[in-house]
Amino acid sequence: MVTYPSTLPTTPGIRNFNMKPLTAVGMNVSPFTYSQEVQVSQGQQWSAEFDLPPMLRSHAADWQGFMLGLNGSEGTFLMGDPDATEPLGTPTGTPVLDGNHDIGAREISIKGFTPNSTGNLLRGDVFQIGSGLSARLHRVVEGVDADGDGKATVGIWPLIRTGRADNDPIITSGAIGLWRLAPNTMAWQSNQIGHHEISVKCLEVVP
């Protein structure tokens, strides 16, 4: 029986990976003065597209079965950014959330860093909050250093979409988030010498 979130196949590895942030920000521009009016909503979501190197049927079949098991956009799977599996900063200590965090928060409070340590998280670092169906990927929008109590306030993208609790772990190594296939994108092709090519388009799950 297929259960969600599914496990992404590991062979062969991803060849090209494109990640795109989607924001619900609209802008009206006056056709007479070019003055701008910006309207900001809370919608923020990752989208991603990746392709796999040419492979033989033995590997392609595993990927094909994986995608069919997701049944289009119904199922979910866990995936991280393959080029950002480790932070550029040095998050010494055991960082966890400091206090409860409500939906819509663009900053999070972290405790558990080594007191007075520097470069704990650098701008652009990737981290994970939650696990399984609640796993979400975030990026740091400004680097931070820990204060004398091992605490720091971190600006993040995307904002918090699921309420988070005090002491929820901040996972900085091998961070993953929850994804689903983009609608009607399951496809693959093969050639006369038996090489299969697969491309995958997906969207971050937003509750």
C-alpha distance (Angstrom), angle and dihedral (degrees) to the residues before:
residue distance angle dihedral
M1 . . .
V2 3.80 . .
T3 3.80 113.7 .
Y4 3.79 128.7 -171.1
P5 2.90 137.0 -91.2
S6 3.81 90.0 42.7
T7 3.79 124.6 -153.3
L8 3.80 116.1 -108.1
P9 3.84 112.4 -124.7
T10 3.80 112.5 -109.6
T11 3.83 100.9 -156.0
P12 2.92 121.9 105.5
G13 3.78 100.6 19.8
I14 3.78 122.7 -123.8
R15 3.81 112.9 -82.7
N16 3.81 103.2 -165.9
F17 3.80 125.2 14.0
N18 3.80 125.4 -170.6
M19 3.80 120.4 -174.1
K20 3.80 122.6 -171.6
P21 3.82 130.1 -173.6
L22 3.80 114.3 -139.6
T23 3.81 118.5 -156.6
A24 3.80 131.0 -172.7
V25 3.78 94.1 -134.4
G26 3.79 119.1 133.3
M27 3.78 128.2 -166.9
N28 3.79 129.4 -162.0
V29 3.79 116.5 -160.6
S30 3.79 121.8 -161.8
P31 3.82 109.5 -123.6
F32 3.82 88.6 -147.9
T33 3.81 105.1 45.0
Y34 3.83 102.1 11.7
S35 3.79 88.4 -129.5
Q36 3.78 111.7 156.4
E37 3.78 133.3 -133.8
V38 3.80 115.0 -167.6
Q39 3.81 123.0 -159.8
V40 3.80 116.6 -164.6
S41 3.81 124.4 -160.6
Q42 3.80 128.3 177.7
G43 3.80 96.8 -106.7
Q44 3.82 111.6 123.7
Q45 3.80 124.0 155.4
W46 3.79 141.0 160.2
S47 3.78 120.4 -126.9
A48 3.79 123.9 -172.1
E49 3.76 140.7 -174.5
F50 3.78 126.7 -170.5
D51 3.76 139.2 167.4
L52 3.76 133.6 -152.9
P53 3.81 128.7 -134.0
P54 3.81 118.2 -102.1
M55 3.80 107.8 -74.8
L56 3.76 141.6 -179.5
R57 3.77 121.7 -103.7
S58 3.82 92.8 -99.6
H59 3.82 90.3 66.9
A60 3.79 96.8 31.7
A61 3.80 91.7 56.3
D62 3.80 90.7 58.9
W63 3.81 91.1 54.0
Q64 3.80 92.1 44.0
G65 3.79 91.3 51.8
F66 3.79 90.6 47.0
M67 3.81 92.5 54.6
L68 3.80 93.9 43.4
G69 3.80 89.4 50.8
L70 3.80 88.3 57.7
N71 3.82 88.3 57.2
G72 3.77 94.1 -143.9
S73 3.78 112.3 -66.6
E74 3.81 95.1 -12.5
G75 3.79 99.6 86.7
T76 3.79 130.5 55.7
F77 3.78 135.6 -142.3
L78 3.80 139.1 -172.4
M79 3.80 121.3 -113.4
G80 3.79 139.6 155.8
D81 3.78 135.1 -162.7
P82 3.84 102.8 -79.9
D83 3.82 90.8 -150.6
A84 3.81 94.5 50.8
T85 3.78 105.6 48.6
E86 3.82 92.1 130.7
P87 3.82 129.7 39.6
L88 3.78 122.4 -110.7
G89 3.79 88.0 -140.9
T90 3.80 126.7 67.5
P91 3.82 109.1 -113.2
T92 3.80 96.2 -170.1
G93 3.77 117.6 -176.6
T94 3.80 124.8 26.7
P95 3.82 107.1 -60.0
V96 3.81 117.9 -156.1
L97 3.79 134.6 160.3
D98 3.78 114.5 -77.2
G99 3.81 104.5 -139.5
N100 3.80 132.5 -22.5
H101 3.81 117.9 -49.0
D102 3.79 123.9 -151.2
I103 3.79 129.6 -142.9
G104 3.79 110.9 -82.7
A105 3.81 97.6 33.6
R106 3.80 112.7 145.9
E107 3.78 93.1 -173.7
I108 3.77 129.7 48.6
S109 3.79 130.4 -159.7
I110 3.79 115.3 -132.8
K111 3.79 129.4 -167.1
G112 3.79 131.5 -179.7
F113 3.80 100.1 63.3
T114 3.78 117.6 132.4
P115 3.84 104.4 -85.9
N116 3.82 114.8 -99.4
S117 3.80 92.3 3.1
T118 3.80 118.8 147.1
G119 3.79 135.0 -142.0
N120 3.79 92.8 23.7
L121 3.80 92.3 152.7
L122 3.79 124.5 9.2
R123 3.77 126.8 -153.2
G124 3.80 108.8 -80.2
D125 3.81 96.0 22.7
V126 3.79 114.6 144.2
F127 3.79 123.7 -134.1
Q128 3.79 139.0 167.2
I129 3.78 132.8 -130.9
G130 3.81 119.5 -167.4
S131 3.79 130.3 5.7
G132 3.78 138.3 -116.1
L133 3.80 111.5 0.1
S134 3.82 91.0 -1.3
A135 3.83 96.4 51.2
R136 3.81 113.2 125.2
L137 3.80 132.8 177.9
H138 3.80 120.3 -134.6
R139 3.80 134.9 177.5
V140 3.78 126.9 -146.1
V141 3.82 113.0 -116.6
E142 3.83 95.8 -166.7
G143 3.79 129.5 21.0
V144 3.80 119.1 -111.9
D145 3.80 141.4 -158.5
A146 3.80 124.9 -153.4
D147 3.79 120.1 -110.7
G148 3.80 126.6 -135.6
D149 3.80 90.6 -76.1
G150 3.81 94.2 49.9
K151 3.80 92.3 -106.2
A152 3.80 133.3 131.0
T153 3.80 139.4 171.8
V154 3.80 112.8 -131.2
G155 3.80 129.4 -163.6
I156 3.79 110.0 -141.0
W157 3.80 143.3 -172.1
P158 2.97 126.0 -119.2
L159 3.78 101.8 32.2
I160 3.80 122.4 -120.3
R161 3.84 109.7 -75.0
T162 3.82 98.3 172.9
G163 3.80 122.6 46.5
R164 3.80 110.7 -103.3
A165 3.78 128.3 -152.3
D166 3.78 134.3 -133.9
N167 3.83 112.0 -85.0
D168 3.82 95.1 19.8
P169 3.85 104.3 153.4
I170 3.80 122.2 -106.8
I171 3.82 104.1 -139.7
T172 3.80 112.4 -157.2
S173 3.81 101.6 164.0
G174 3.81 117.5 71.8
A175 3.81 92.5 -5.5
I176 3.80 115.3 -168.6
G177 3.78 137.5 -179.4
L178 3.80 138.3 -161.6
W179 3.82 118.5 -91.2
R180 3.81 141.8 172.9
L181 3.80 131.0 -162.2
A182 3.78 115.9 -92.3
P183 3.82 110.4 -108.5
N184 3.81 117.3 -78.5
T185 3.80 96.4 -5.8
M186 3.82 102.7 119.4
A187 3.82 106.7 123.6
W188 3.80 141.9 132.4
Q189 3.77 138.0 174.0
S190 3.79 139.0 -155.8
N191 3.80 134.2 -163.3
Q192 3.78 136.8 -142.8
I193 3.80 94.0 -86.2
G194 3.79 93.6 55.2
H195 3.80 99.4 -102.6
H196 3.79 115.0 143.7
E197 3.79 124.7 -154.8
I198 3.81 123.7 -161.8
S199 3.80 131.6 -175.4
V200 3.80 123.6 -172.1
K201 3.80 128.7 -157.9
C202 3.79 118.2 -169.7
L203 3.79 144.8 166.6
E204 3.78 131.1 -144.0
V205 3.79 112.4 -107.2
V206 3.81 111.3 -108.1
P207 3.82 115.6 -167.5
